[in-house]
Amino acid sequence: MRGERGAGRAHRAHDARQATDVDPAPRYQQLLRRSRDGLTHMRVPPYQRLIMLGTAFETRGGIAAVVSTYKAQGLFERWPIDYLSTHCDGGAMRKFLTAVEALLAFILLLARGQRAIIHVHCASRASFWRKSIFMAVGMLAKCPVIFHLHGGGFARFYETECSAVGRSIVRFFLDRAACVVVLSSQWRTWITGVTGNPRVVCVPNPVLAVSGRAPSDRKNVVLFFGRLGRGKGVFDLLDAIAGLRASMPEVRLVCAGDGDREAVAKRAVQLGIDDAVRLTGWIGPSEKQLLLGSAAVFVLPSYAEGLPMSLLEAMAAGLPIVAAEVGGIPDVVTDGVNGFLFTPGDTAVLERLLCRLMHDPELSRRIASAARETVRLRFGADRVIAQLEEIYTGLGLAGAAGARARTPSRPQGEAA
């Protein structure tokens, strides 16, 4: 099926240094052993707390979905974690006040005198610059920092949007992190081309188990989750749907997400498919499950990605996948086995893949079953969070049971 994706290699956010790591697990385990051995040799006393910095649980986006899964799986109950929200949805003033409140709470936690590890969930642009203040304060307090990189735009942010000084600041924090966590082997390859820090590990996003998907009676529905804009490829998807209508006039497209809804609606009118396109806006978890249960295929035509939660959730729900070959997606989707890959922007191939899946129920069922099994075996929340807990243990965080008995902790949904 790769031949169908057209000539040339797929464009990726960081294509220059994206060789696939064929055997990441042994290196990951070796790193953890070295971390534990080094801490034992230096006789460093255990850290009493972990301060996790991320976005508010109810915020829109991938980081919120990840930390919400941590919460649902009891991570905050098993470990002495204080969660601080450094970002929220809303206007500029609300975001500013949330960041300031989080910084004050952060300083107060450090002032208690307990040895703490800092786990920073970071993306590009404002997310990085905001978190850099917290990381600088934490490093001044001699706290180990786990730099957990999310978002598909970080390579572009570093390579084309940052000045020379900005790139130096990014490298400063990457070089000094106790551990850099990335979401895929492709992102690890890119990071190791930026920093000489050997403590880079791959821990994918966790996905909660879902009940088996009942066969949909809406075989004509194509589903997209994500921000509505050119970077997510939604206009390419509109073009593919317009072409598909010639052979499948009953096809429908549902786009769930915020962004430039007006521009997307205008393009649908220009293509003459406005009657076939539904823009729901941002949706909650229950609405998401309803859409996943009613769709025939899930499409993610992005030009850059980290390891998208929407893709993993659709696979876990038993949907066949068509996705652009960018970022960490090839780590998850094996072309023709548990999904189909195409070069970003190649609307002709995207149209053909959609047509093939929607006209071949047996192929669709086989691809969907393999997708669900991939998530179960590799991205199940229990399995992924166990990897994260090994990092905590390797860095010397006090044991879960003892810590829980001594110092009960609760996640703080908003900085307090």
C-alpha positions in Angstrom: 0.0 0.0 0.0 3.0 2.3 0.4 3.4 2.5 -3.4 -0.1 4.2 -3.5 1.1 7.1 -1.4 2.9 8.7 -4.4 6.5 9.5 -5.3 8.9 10.8 -2.7 9.3 10.4 1.0 6.7 11.8 3.3 7.3 15.2 4.7 7.7 15.2 8.5 8.2 17.9 11.1 11.8 16.7 11.6 12.6 14.6 8.5 16.3 15.2 8.5 17.0 13.1 11.6 14.1 10.7 11.8 15.6 7.2 11.6 13.4 4.7 13.4 14.9 3.2 16.6 14.4 -0.5 16.0 14.8 -1.6 19.6 14.1 1.2 22.1 13.2 -1.0 25.1 16.7 -2.3 26.1 18.1 1.3 25.9 15.3 2.5 28.1 15.9 -0.2 30.7 19.7 0.5 30.6 19.1 4.1 31.3 16.9 3.4 34.3 19.4 0.9 35.7 22.2 3.5 35.3 20.0 6.2 37.0 19.3 3.9 40.0 22.9 2.7 40.2 24.2 6.2 40.2 21.8 7.4 42.9 22.7 4.4 45.0 26.4 5.0 44.6 26.1 8.6 45.6 23.8 7.6 48.5 21.3 10.4 47.7 18.4 10.2 50.0 15.0 9.7 48.4 13.0 12.7 47.2 9.9 13.2 49.2 7.7 14.9 46.6 7.1 15.2 42.9 5.7 18.5 41.5 4.0 18.0 38.2 3.4 21.0 36.0 0.9 20.9 33.2 -2.4 22.4 31.9 -5.7 22.3 33.8 -7.5 19.0 33.5 -10.5 20.5 31.7 -8.3 22.3 29.2 -8.6 21.4 25.5 -5.6 19.6 24.0 -3.3 16.6 24.3 -1.5 17.4 27.5 -4.8 17.7 29.4 -5.9 14.3 28.0 -2.6 12.7 29.1 -2.7 14.1 32.7 -6.4 13.3 33.0 -5.5 9.7 32.2 -2.8 9.7 34.8 -5.4 10.9 37.3 -8.0 8.4 36.2 -5.4 5.6 36.6 -4.6 6.6 40.2 -1.1 8.0 39.6 -1.7 10.9 42.0 -2.9 8.5 44.7 0.0 6.1 44.5 2.8 8.8 44.5 3.4 12.0 46.5 2.5 14.3 43.7 1.4 17.9 43.8 -0.1 18.9 40.4 0.0 22.6 39.4 -2.0 23.9 36.5 0.2 26.5 34.7 -2.2 27.1 31.8 -6.0 27.1 31.2 -8.5 28.0 28.5 -9.9 31.5 28.4 -8.7 35.0 27.8 -5.2 36.4 28.2 -5.8 37.7 31.7 -7.1 34.4 33.0 -4.2 32.6 31.5 -1.7 35.1 33.0 -3.3 34.9 36.5 -3.3 31.0 36.3 0.4 31.1 35.5 1.2 33.5 38.3 -0.8 31.6 40.8 1.0 28.4 39.8 4.4 30.0 40.1 3.6 31.3 43.6 2.3 27.8 44.6 5.4 26.3 43.1 7.7 28.5 45.1 5.8 27.8 48.3 6.1 24.0 47.7 9.9 24.4 47.2 10.1 26.5 50.3 8.8 23.7 52.5 12.3 22.2 52.4 11.2 18.8 51.1 13.4 17.3 48.4 11.4 17.4 45.2 11.5 16.2 41.6 9.8 18.4 39.0 7.9 16.8 36.1 7.2 19.4 33.4 4.8 18.7 30.6 5.9 21.1 27.8 5.0 21.9 24.3 6.3 24.7 22.0 6.1 28.4 21.9 4.3 30.0 24.9 4.2 26.6 26.7 8.0 26.3 26.6 8.7 29.9 27.6 6.2 29.7 30.5 7.6 26.4 31.7 11.2 27.7 31.4 10.6 30.0 34.3 9.5 27.1 36.5 12.4 25.0 35.3 14.9 27.8 36.1 13.5 28.2 39.6 13.5 24.4 40.2 17.1 24.1 39.0 18.2 26.9 41.3 16.6 24.9 44.1 18.7 21.9 42.9 15.6 19.9 41.9 15.9 17.2 39.2 13.7 18.1 36.2 11.9 15.7 34.0 11.4 17.5 30.7 8.3 15.8 29.1 8.0 17.0 25.5 4.5 17.1 23.8 3.3 18.6 20.6 4.2 18.2 17.0 5.4 21.7 16.5 8.5 21.7 18.7 11.0 21.0 15.9 9.7 23.9 13.8 9.6 26.1 16.9 13.2 25.3 17.7 14.6 25.3 14.1 12.7 28.2 12.5 10.9 30.3 15.1 13.6 30.7 17.8 16.5 33.1 17.5 20.0 31.9 18.3 19.5 33.0 21.9 16.2 31.2 22.0 17.8 28.0 20.7 20.5 28.3 23.3 17.9 28.5 26.0 16.1 25.4 24.7 19.4 23.5 24.7 20.2 24.8 28.2 17.2 23.1 29.7 17.4 20.0 27.6 21.1 19.5 28.5 20.5 19.8 32.2 17.3 17.8 32.5 17.6 14.7 34.7 15.4 13.0 32.1 14.0 14.0 28.7 10.7 12.1 27.9 9.6 12.0 24.3 6.6 10.3 22.7 8.2 8.3 19.9 11.5 7.0 18.5 11.3 9.7 15.7 11.2 12.4 18.3 14.0 10.8 20.3 16.1 10.9 17.1 15.4 14.6 16.7 16.1 15.5 20.3 19.4 13.7 20.4 20.4 15.8 17.4 19.8 18.9 19.5 21.1 17.9 22.9 24.0 15.8 24.1 22.0 14.7 27.1 22.1 10.9 27.2 19.1 10.6 29.4 16.4 10.7 26.7 13.7 8.0 26.9 10.6 7.2 24.9 7.3 6.9 26.9 4.2 7.1 24.7 0.9 8.6 25.6 -1.4 6.4 27.7 -4.8 5.3 26.5 -7.7 4.2 28.7 -9.3 0.9 27.8 -12.7 1.2 26.2 -15.5 -1.3 25.7 -15.7 -3.2 22.4 -17.1 -1.1 19.6 -20.5 -2.2 18.3 -20.6 -2.3 14.5 -21.7 1.1 13.2 -24.8 1.5 11.1 -23.4 4.7 9.6 -20.9 3.3 7.1 -20.6 6.7 5.4 -19.2 8.8 8.2 -15.6 10.1 8.1 -14.4 11.4 11.4 -11.7 14.1 12.2 -10.7 15.3 15.7 -8.4 18.3 16.0 -7.9 22.0 15.6 -9.5 23.3 12.4 -6.7 24.8 10.4 -4.2 24.1 7.6 -1.6 22.6 9.9 -4.0 19.7 10.7 -4.7 19.1 7.1 -8.4 19.7 7.4 -8.6 21.6 4.0 -7.0 18.6 2.3 -9.6 16.4 3.9 -12.4 18.6 2.5 -10.8 18.2 -1.0 -10.7 14.4 -0.6 -14.3 14.3 0.5 -15.4 16.4 -2.4 -13.7 13.9 -4.8 -15.1 10.9 -2.9 -18.7 12.1 -3.5 -18.5 11.2 -7.1 -18.4 7.5 -6.2 -20.0 7.8 -2.8 -22.6 10.6 -2.8 -23.8 9.6 0.7 -20.4 10.2 2.4 -20.4 12.6 5.4 -17.6 14.3 7.2 -17.7 15.2 10.9 -15.0 17.6 12.2 -14.8 17.9 16.0 -12.5 20.7 17.3 -12.1 24.4 17.7 -10.1 26.7 15.4 -11.1 28.5 12.2 -14.6 27.1 11.7 -15.6 29.9 9.5 -12.9 29.2 7.0 -13.6 25.5 6.9 -17.3 26.2 6.4 -16.6 28.6 3.6 -14.3 26.1 1.8 -17.0 23.4 2.1 -19.5 25.8 0.4 -16.9 26.5 -2.4 -16.5 22.7 -2.9 -20.3 22.2 -2.9 -20.2 19.8 0.0 -21.5 22.0 2.8 -24.5 19.7 3.1 -22.1 16.8 3.9 -19.9 18.5 6.4 -20.8 18.9 10.1 -18.6 21.1 12.4 -19.4 20.3 16.0 -16.9 22.6 17.8 -15.0 21.3 20.8 -16.6 18.2 22.4 -16.4 16.5 25.7 -15.5 12.9 26.5 -19.1 11.5 26.2 -19.7 13.2 22.9 -16.4 11.9 21.7 -17.3 8.4 22.4 -20.6 8.8 20.6 -18.9 10.0 17.5 -16.3 7.3 17.6 -19.1 4.7 17.8 -20.9 6.2 14.8 -18.1 6.6 12.3 -16.8 4.4 9.6 -13.2 5.7 9.5 -11.0 8.1 11.4 -8.7 10.5 9.5 -5.7 12.6 10.7 -4.1 14.4 7.8 -1.8 16.6 9.8 1.5 18.1 8.6 3.2 17.8 12.0 2.3 15.7 15.1 3.9 14.4 18.3 1.9 11.3 19.3 -1.7 12.4 18.9 -4.1 11.2 21.6 -7.0 11.4 19.1 -5.4 8.8 16.9 -4.8 6.4 19.8 -8.3 6.9 21.1 -9.8 6.2 17.7 -7.7 3.0 17.4 -8.7 1.9 20.9 -12.3 2.4 19.9 -11.9 0.0 17.0 -11.9 2.5 14.1 -9.8 1.9 10.9 -7.3 4.7 10.6 -6.0 6.8 7.7 -3.2 9.2 8.8 -0.4 11.3 7.5 3.1 9.9 7.9 4.5 12.5 10.3 5.9 12.7 13.8 5.3 9.7 16.0 2.4 8.3 13.8 4.6 5.8 12.0 5.6 4.5 15.4 2.0 3.5 15.9 0.5 2.8 12.4 2.1 0.1 10.2 0.9 0.9 6.7 -1.6 -1.7 5.5 -1.6 -3.6 8.8 -3.4 -1.5 11.5 -4.1 1.6 9.4 -3.0 3.4 6.2 -0.4 6.1 5.9 -0.1 8.8 3.2 2.1 11.8 2.4 0.7 15.0 3.9 -1.1 17.0 1.3 -1.6 14.1 -1.1 -5.3 14.4 -1.4 -5.6 11.9 -4.3 -4.1 9.1 -2.2 -6.2 10.1 0.8 -9.3 9.9 -1.4 -8.4 6.5 -2.7 -7.7 5.1 0.8 -11.0 6.4 2.1 -12.8 4.9 -0.9 -11.1 1.6 -0.4 -11.9 1.3 3.3 -15.5 2.4 3.0 -16.2 0.0 0.1 -14.5 -3.0 1.7 -16.1 -4.0 5.0 -13.9 -7.0 5.5 -10.7 -4.9 5.1 -12.1 -2.2 7.4 -12.8 -4.8 10.1 -9.4 -6.4 9.8 -7.6 -3.0 10.0 -9.8 -1.9 13.0 -9.1 -5.1 14.9 -5.4 -4.8 14.4 -5.5 -1.1 15.5 -7.3 -2.0 18.7 -4.9 -4.7 19.5 -1.9 -2.4 18.9 -3.2 0.1 21.5 -4.0 -2.7 24.0 -0.5 -4.2 23.8 1.6 -1.0 23.5 -0.3 2.0 24.7 -2.6 0.7 27.5 -2.6 3.1 30.4 -1.3 0.6 32.9 1.6 -0.4 30.7 2.6 3.2 29.9 2.2 4.6 33.4 4.4 1.7 34.7 7.2 3.1 32.5 6.7 6.5 34.0 6.8 5.1 37.5 10.1 3.4 36.7 11.6 6.8 35.9 10.3 8.2 39.2 11.9 5.2 41.0 15.2 5.6 39.1 15.5 9.2 40.0 15.0 8.4 43.7 11.4 9.4 44.4 10.2 7.9 47.7 8.4 4.6 47.4 4.7 4.9 46.7 3.3 3.0 49.6 5.5 4.6 52.2 5.1 8.1 50.7 1.3 7.7 50.7 1.2 6.7 54.3 3.5 9.6 55.4 2.2 12.4 53.3 -1.2 12.1 51.6 -1.4 14.1 48.4 -4.1 15.2 46.1 -3.9 16.6 42.6 -4.6 20.3 42.4 -6.8 20.9 39.4 -6.0 24.6 39.5 -2.9 26.2 40.9 -3.5 27.0 44.5 
